[in-house]
Amino acid sequence: MQLRAILGDLAAKGFKSALSGALAVLNAGEIGVCGRARDRNLRVRRRHDPYDTSYASVEGLPLDNSDTELLELLATTATIELHIVKDIP
């Protein structure tokens, strides 16, 4: 994956990432499984733009992040990789 390019695209949109921040790579299929376990219909939408690699969204999450059990499932079950910003080559 081209994580450095994603960070560049995010920066171009004004997103500031701290060196201690992180990027997580999640499995799209597992996101759906986690949603169903919490009675939510989660969908991953890739906003394909050849000039912007940074945008994908997970639709169906509670806007206020109130379902902490769902967030825990996503973190423990769907996460494939976790990259600290300062360590991304």
Buried (B, 14 or more C-beta within 10 A) or exposed (E): EEBEEBBEBBEEEEEEBEEEEBBEEBBBEBBBEBBEEBEBEBEBEEEEEEEBBBBEEBEBBEEEEEBEEBBEBBEEBBBEEEBEBEEBE
